[in-house]
Amino acid sequence: MGNKGIKSSRRKFVKKTAAIAGTLVASSLIEPFKLLVYATEEPKDEGPWWGVGIDISKCIGCGLCAKSCKIENNVPEDPFFFRSWVEQYTVYNDGTVKVVSPNGGIDGFNQEEDKENIFKTFFVPKMCNQCAKSPCTQVCPVGATFETPEGITLVDSEHCIGCSYCVQACPYGCRYIHPESIVADKCTLCYHRLTKGIAPACMEVCPTGARIYGNLRDPESELVKYMKNNSYQVLKPNLNTGSKLYYNALSAEVI
């Protein structure tokens, strides 16, 4: 789409945000005790509307997705910053749950020796949920966080002021403040690759095909077929974020 298209999308979002803000103020005067939630939704435009599918039953915890993401997107090497990472869930016989993600899974995982007390263990890849009703875009005071016509949430680093509002608003913990640029950073689903017809880096390196992406408007896309053939779920559905990250074999312990 190019930088010009991205800037145009951001300007439209800023105007829409301003209109919503005015509505919120007016509504608060009329009904001060009623909680109002406004969010962007899928536009009626033609073209792709991207989503992601992750099959937990296929994830082996190799961490290649997290490693390739850091390399592709120049994410800081420090073990505190990730656009994509893998968590290991260990459920014990007494019902307690332990969640670990050493260096985002890049260095692999070590299973505990006390296997007799373990009920089950599995890996869960995490990344931006590319919400259709993204909380992060709603709280950004300058419109630096916006959604493209293809449904990808991006950050305009030239306008971001590093206030961290979006970091706090994301219910999935998918954002951080870049230690060098001091602006918000997150998974972009490798937007720079998508616009050239190339798969996101994490999808390209997954050895088991646990991660897929596709056009939700295309009934023949790999993602839509995946959704038809699996009992998929989204994280924290009660928040109504319009998440476009669909998990197969999502266990109740996953948060």
Summary of the structure (lengths in Angstrom):
residues: 255
radius of gyration: 19.0
end to end distance: 34.6
largest distance: 60.8
contacts: 755
relative contact order: 0.21
helix: 31%
strand: 19%
